[in-house]
Amino acid sequence: MRLQLLLAAATAAVLTTACGYRVDDCDQPSQGFTLAEDLDEQTIDRLVQQNDVIDRLDLECGVVCESIYLDQNPRGGAQSVGACELTIDGEFTGDPEAIVGSLYCEGRGIPQFCFDA
């Protein structure tokens, strides 16, 4: 009986990480991902500011892919980007919700990292 309690306590301690999550909720393995997204003016303008580029057409596909993956997985991150295609129309309308571009990319990422407190 005491051995069972000891094993149960040891198992619970191992399953809980320093960041307060269970290991199976926190430390996720790398996974393949595919993104196919329409990009509106507001998103593209945000990406321009985040990546310190002067012109929208200077945005790099891989960087945009990593940024959009992070938007969708704010506690994780993209590890690598393989196939990538970014299209941005030259004409912007001034409407932040107007679709003016598209992104297609494939890569590997981790949806959620566990950070020690």
Phi and psi in degrees as GROMACS dihedral restraints (atoms count N, CA, C in turn):
[ dihedral_restraints ]
;  ai    aj    ak    al  type     phi  dphi    fc
    3     4     5     6     1   -64.3    20    10
    4     5     6     7     1   -35.8    20    10
    6     7     8     9     1   -64.7    20    10
    7     8     9    10     1   -39.9    20    10
    9    10    11    12     1   -63.7    20    10
   10    11    12    13     1   -42.1    20    10
   12    13    14    15     1   -64.6    20    10
   13    14    15    16     1   -41.5    20    10
   15    16    17    18     1   -63.4    20    10
   16    17    18    19     1   -44.2    20    10
   18    19    20    21     1   -63.7    20    10
   19    20    21    22     1   -41.1    20    10
   21    22    23    24     1   -63.6    20    10
   22    23    24    25     1   -42.7    20    10
   24    25    26    27     1   -66.5    20    10
   25    26    27    28     1   -41.7    20    10
   27    28    29    30     1   -65.1    20    10
   28    29    30    31     1   -41.1    20    10
   30    31    32    33     1   -63.8    20    10
   31    32    33    34     1   -43.6    20    10
   33    34    35    36     1   -62.9    20    10
   34    35    36    37     1   -39.1    20    10
   36    37    38    39     1   -66.3    20    10
   37    38    39    40     1   -38.3    20    10
   39    40    41    42     1   -70.5    20    10
   40    41    42    43     1   -36.2    20    10
   42    43    44    45     1   -75.4    20    10
   43    44    45    46     1   -16.3    20    10
   45    46    47    48     1   -99.6    20    10
   46    47    48    49     1   131.5    20    10
   48    49    50    51     1   -99.2    20    10
   49    50    51    52     1   173.5    20    10
   51    52    53    54     1   -65.7    20    10
   52    53    54    55     1   -23.5    20    10
   54    55    56    57     1   -87.7    20    10
   55    56    57    58     1     4.9    20    10
   57    58    59    60     1    86.7    20    10
   58    59    60    61     1     8.0    20    10
   60    61    62    63     1  -108.9    20    10
   61    62    63    64     1   155.9    20    10
   63    64    65    66     1   -75.3    20    10
   64    65    66    67     1   148.0    20    10
   66    67    68    69     1   -55.1    20    10
   67    68    69    70     1   -41.2    20    10
   69    70    71    72     1   -71.9    20    10
   70    71    72    73     1   -14.0    20    10
   72    73    74    75     1   -94.8    20    10
   73    74    75    76     1   -16.7    20    10
   75    76    77    78     1  -114.1    20    10
   76    77    78    79     1   -56.3    20    10
   78    79    80    81     1   -88.6    20    10
   79    80    81    82     1    92.4    20    10
   81    82    83    84     1   -98.5    20    10
   82    83    84    85     1   144.1    20    10
   84    85    86    87     1   -74.5    20    10
   85    86    87    88     1   162.3    20    10
   87    88    89    90     1   -60.8    20    10
   88    89    90    91     1   139.2    20    10
   90    91    92    93     1  -131.9    20    10
   91    92    93    94     1   149.3    20    10
   93    94    95    96     1   -72.7    20    10
   94    95    96    97     1   146.6    20    10
   96    97    98    99     1  -140.4    20    10
   97    98    99   100     1   155.8    20    10
   99   100   101   102     1  -132.7    20    10
  100   101   102   103     1   129.2    20    10
  102   103   104   105     1  -116.0    20    10
  103   104   105   106     1   132.1    20    10
  105   106   107   108     1  -133.8    20    10
  106   107   108   109     1   100.0    20    10
  108   109   110   111     1  -127.3    20    10
  109   110   111   112     1   140.2    20    10
  111   112   113   114     1   -84.4    20    10
  112   113   114   115     1   141.4    20    10
  114   115   116   117     1  -114.7    20    10
  115   116   117   118     1   127.2    20    10
  117   118   119   120     1   -93.0    20    10
  118   119   120   121     1   171.0    20    10
  120   121   122   123     1   -59.2    20    10
  121   122   123   124     1   -40.9    20    10
  123   124   125   126     1   -61.6    20    10
  124   125   126   127     1   -43.8    20    10
  126   127   128   129     1   -64.2    20    10
  127   128   129   130     1   -44.4    20    10
  129   130   131   132     1   -65.3    20    10
  130   131   132   133     1   -41.8    20    10
  132   133   134   135     1   -61.9    20    10
  133   134   135   136     1   -39.4    20    10
  135   136   137   138     1   -63.4    20    10
  136   137   138   139     1   -42.5    20    10
  138   139   140   141     1   -64.7    20    10
  139   140   141   142     1   -36.5    20    10
  141   142   143   144     1   -61.6    20    10
  142   143   144   145     1   -46.2    20    10
  144   145   146   147     1   -66.8    20    10
  145   146   147   148     1   -43.9    20    10
  147   148   149   150     1   -62.5    20    10
  148   149   150   151     1   -33.0    20    10
  150   151   152   153     1  -105.8    20    10
  151   152   153   154     1    11.3    20    10
  153   154   155   156     1    49.9    20    10
  154   155   156   157     1    46.5    20    10
  156   157   158   159     1  -107.0    20    10
  157   158   159   160     1   154.4    20    10
  159   160   161   162     1   -87.5    20    10
  160   161   162   163     1   -40.4    20    10
  162   163   164   165     1  -116.8    20    10
  163   164   165   166     1   142.0    20    10
  165   166   167   168     1   -55.7    20    10
  166   167   168   169     1   -34.6    20    10
  168   169   170   171     1   -73.2    20    10
  169   170   171   172     1    -9.0    20    10
  171   172   173   174     1   -86.6    20    10
  172   173   174   175     1    -4.4    20    10
  174   175   176   177     1   -63.0    20    10
  175   176   177   178     1   134.7    20    10
  177   178   179   180     1   -92.0    20    10
  178   179   180   181     1   137.6    20    10
  180   181   182   183     1   -57.2    20    10
  181   182   183   184     1   -47.9    20    10
  183   184   185   186     1   -61.7    20    10
  184   185   186   187     1   -38.4    20    10
  186   187   188   189     1   -68.3    20    10
  187   188   189   190     1   -41.8    20    10
  189   190   191   192     1   -63.5    20    10
  190   191   192   193     1   -42.6    20    10
  192   193   194   195     1   -59.5    20    10
  193   194   195   196     1   -47.6    20    10
  195   196   197   198     1   -62.0    20    10
  196   197   198   199     1   -40.0    20    10
  198   199   200   201     1   -65.9    20    10
  199   200   201   202     1   -43.3    20    10
  201   202   203   204     1   -68.3    20    10
  202   203   204   205     1   -38.9    20    10
  204   205   206   207     1   -60.3    20    10
  205   206   207   208     1   -43.3    20    10
  207   208   209   210     1   -65.7    20    10
  208   209   210   211     1   -36.6    20    10
  210   211   212   213     1   -57.9    20    10
  211   212   213   214     1   -40.6    20    10
  213   214   215   216     1   -82.5    20    10
  214   215   216   217     1   -21.1    20    10
  216   217   218   219     1  -133.6    20    10
  217   218   219   220     1    71.0    20    10
  219   220   221   222     1   -63.2    20    10
  220   221   222   223     1   -15.7    20    10
  222   223   224   225     1  -103.1    20    10
  223   224   225   226     1     9.8    20    10
  225   226   227   228     1  -127.6    20    10
  226   227   228   229     1  -149.4    20    10
  228   229   230   231     1   179.4    20    10
  229   230   231   232     1   153.6    20    10
  231   232   233   234     1   -78.9    20    10
  232   233   234   235     1   137.3    20    10
  234   235   236   237     1   -95.6    20    10
  235   236   237   238     1   -37.9    20    10
  237   238   239   240     1  -153.6    20    10
  238   239   240   241     1   153.5    20    10
  240   241   242   243     1  -125.0    20    10
  241   242   243   244     1   128.1    20    10
  243   244   245   246     1   -98.5    20    10
  244   245   246   247     1  -106.2    20    10
  246   247   248   249     1   -63.9    20    10
  247   248   249   250     1   135.8    20    10
  249   250   251   252     1  -152.2    20    10
  250   251   252   253     1   132.4    20    10
  252   253   254   255     1  -139.4    20    10
  253   254   255   256     1   121.2    20    10
  255   256   257   258     1  -120.3    20    10
  256   257   258   259     1   126.6    20    10
  258   259   260   261     1  -122.8    20    10
  259   260   261   262     1   126.8    20    10
  261   262   263   264     1  -128.2    20    10
  262   263   264   265     1   124.3    20    10
  264   265   266   267     1   -69.7    20    10
  265   266   267   268     1   143.8    20    10
  267   268   269   270     1   -70.8    20    10
  268   269   270   271     1   -25.0    20    10
  270   271   272   273     1  -100.5    20    10
  271   272   273   274     1   119.9    20    10
  273   274   275   276     1  -104.8    20    10
  274   275   276   277     1   147.3    20    10
  276   277   278   279     1   -98.7    20    10
  277   278   279   280     1   -15.1    20    10
  279   280   281   282     1    90.0    20    10
  280   281   282   283     1    -5.6    20    10
  282   283   284   285     1   -92.1    20    10
  283   284   285   286     1   113.4    20    10
  285   286   287   288     1   -59.6    20    10
  286   287   288   289     1   -23.0    20    10
  288   289   290   291     1   -95.8    20    10
  289   290   291   292     1    -0.4    20    10
  291   292   293   294     1   -70.0    20    10
  292   293   294   295     1   131.9    20    10
  294   295   296   297     1   -77.6    20    10
  295   296   297   298     1   119.3    20    10
  297   298   299   300     1  -128.5    20    10
  298   299   300   301     1     8.1    20    10
  300   301   302   303     1  -166.9    20    10
  301   302   303   304     1   175.0    20    10
  303   304   305   306     1  -148.2    20    10
  304   305   306   307     1   155.2    20    10
  306   307   308   309     1  -133.4    20    10
  307   308   309   310     1   133.5    20    10
  309   310   311   312     1  -131.6    20    10
  310   311   312   313     1   125.6    20    10
  312   313   314   315     1  -152.7    20    10
  313   314   315   316     1   157.4    20    10
  315   316   317   318     1  -129.3    20    10
  316   317   318   319     1   146.1    20    10
  318   319   320   321     1  -172.2    20    10
  319   320   321   322     1  -163.5    20    10
  321   322   323   324     1  -126.9    20    10
  322   323   324   325     1   140.8    20    10
  324   325   326   327     1  -153.3    20    10
  325   326   327   328     1   170.2    20    10
  327   328   329   330     1  -116.6    20    10
  328   329   330   331     1   115.8    20    10
  330   331   332   333     1   -63.2    20    10
  331   332   333   334     1   -30.1    20    10
  333   334   335   336     1  -151.4    20    10
  334   335   336   337     1   123.9    20    10
  336   337   338   339     1   -94.5    20    10
  337   338   339   340     1   155.7    20    10
  339   340   341   342     1  -106.8    20    10
  340   341   342   343     1   122.4    20    10
  342   343   344   345     1  -107.5    20    10
  343   344   345   346     1   132.1    20    10
  345   346   347   348     1   -69.1    20    10
  346   347   348   349     1   143.6    20    10
